[in-house]
Structure formats: C-alpha cells, structure tokens
Amino acid sequence: MLAVPLFNMQGERLGEVEVDPAVFGGEVRVDLLKQAVVAHRAHARQWSARTKGRKHIAGSTRKLYRQKGTGNARVGNIRTPVRRGGGRTFAKRCAGSEVVFPKKMRRAARCSAVLAKIQAENVLLLDELKCTEPKTKVLASMFSALGIDRGCLLAMDGQDANVYRSGRNIPNTDIRVVDDLNAYEVLRRPKVVFTKAAFDRLVNDPIRLQRPAAQ
C-alpha cells in the first residue's frame, strides 16, 4: 500500500490516505508514458508548415534549351530549384499528425503517471478547497504553507470559478478538473495536488473516468 499525505489549506497535516498500487495498474509503464508525451506534443502542433517543391510550382517540364552547343550551362526545366522562382530543394510538406493514441491507452497512461508521482512522494491531498472570492493571495499562501514553490497541478472534482481565477496568475500552476487530466499534464509539474473528493473519484474508477456525454 502507498500512503498519500492529507493536508488542510493552512498546511497542517491531518493524516494520510492509503491506496493500493493495483488501482493505478500496479507498475509505472515508462514506455506508455513516453508514447503519451509524444502524442500530446504532436497533437499540439499546428502542422501548417508548407513550402513548394519543384512538383508544386506551375510551369512546363520542357527542357529550356538543348544540352550542348549554346555555350550556356546545361539546364533542365524552369521549375528547377537552382533558378529563381523554382521549387525548394527540400520542401516542407507536413501532412499532419500520424500519432494515434487510443482512449484506453490514454487512460492507462494517466493512471501510470499518477502512480509515478505517488511513488516519488510528489502527490498531496487537500481535505477541502474553498475560495469565497477570487483572490490570488488565498491560493498563493496555501501553496507556500504546503511547501510548493516550483509550481504544481491542482486537480479538483468540479468546476470552481473562484479557485480558477485565484490561481491563474500563479506561475507554473495549472488548475484542472480531474475528468480532464492526461498523462502529460500530470508529469509536467513537479507536484500534483488533489482535493480529497477528486482523488476519491480517481481511485474509485480510474480507468472509466471520463467526461459525461453532452445531452
């Protein structure tokens, strides 16, 4: 069993929550995490780089003049890369992302990322998280009390506008709903802070956890 520390907003340790590693797959699958990061970064690219090669340039394929006898250097058609207006020698033609990462693999990678963070003792639980008004000072003082000074991922069980507005100005801090987490976001920050309700959601149903379908 793994122990995850439980704190309140004042940074006081209230105890710990035990979790079975089997809930998150039993072992950290480094190969799957690598695929998840590569897929996430590939899907984040715009894939719009385009330059024209010689086959994309308008113009005849006729040889401009005969090979010998003119006194000029030998030359082919007008679309050759050595002539002004011709195509590029090594044209950029990004067809789009070819990285395929199915849903079951995404969920397994997320579980493996959370397990890796727990094993590294970089996961904290909050008994409850309340912000009556959007104030950055509330979350900044809480992170300071928890010893988090290099940024973190804060995962909640539902949307909270006050919490989001309170934390959006804090550097290197991401605020997400637990349903929206992916392996890349979990691995990206040094610490991961779950609310107790969000962690219970993840533990009770880590594989099938997903956003409800739009009605």
Buried (B, 14 or more C-beta within 10 A) or exposed (E): EBEBBBBBBEBEEEEEBEBEBEBBBEEBBEEBBEBBBEBBEBEEEEEEEEEBBBEEBEBEEEEBEEEEEEEEEEBBBBBBEEBEEBBBEEBEEEEEBEEEBEEEBBBBBBBBBBBBBBBEEBBBBBBEBEBEEBEEEBBBBBBEBBEBEEBBBBBBBEEBEBBBBBBEEBEEBBBBBBBEBBBBBBBBBBBBBBBBBBBBBBBEEBEEBEEEEEE
